[in-house]
Amino acid sequence: MPPLCHPQAISSQPALPIFPAHGPATDLPLCVTLSPLRFWFLPANACTGNSQLALMREIISTKDAPQAIGPYSQAIKANGFVFTSGQIAIDPTTQQVVTGDVAAQTDRVLRNLSEILEAAGSGLGKVVRSTVFLKNMSDFAAMNQVYGQYFSSDPPARSTVEVARLPKDVLVEIDVIALE
């Protein structure tokens, strides 16, 4: 079992390994740090005061996807993963919401996500997790048909939820987590 480290592992303070051990694939020690919603597997030196590795992150931005409409980044690359912000059906050339049904909007959203992931050196084929937010769960089948065209083999884990309202009153929003 890898060492379980105190949540301070990603801060400037040294963390305390709880279960010291080595990683299964290599002899490199690993560390697990806890955040409010996720477990992060980091090299053990991130738990022993050398938090430079744990703090390394890169902001991803491309003009081939809609520009952020608030204080957020299109994506963040950190510790071997790419975390995208939720994307909605905005055409990057006009910065306007595309007209059409949920299928047309889902297509635009996935093209936007593809551009962001490519800018990060990743791609849709490396997505491990996605979250789909639908304005109306009755649109699930239409969204799912388009989604399946982008993730036809080895699809990522996914959650789909209905929400009361989405930015700019779009019908769908999707965010993903991908490997670099």
Secondary structure, DSSP 8 states (H G I E B T S, - for coil): ---EE-GGGGSSS----SS----SSSS--EEEEE-SS-EEEEEGGGGTT-THHHH-EEEE--TTS---SSSS-SEEEETTEEEE--B-SEETTTTEE--S-HHHHHHHHHHHHHHHHHHTT--GGGEEEEEEEES-GGGHHHHHHHHHHHS-SS--EEEEEE-S--GGG-SEEEEEEEE-
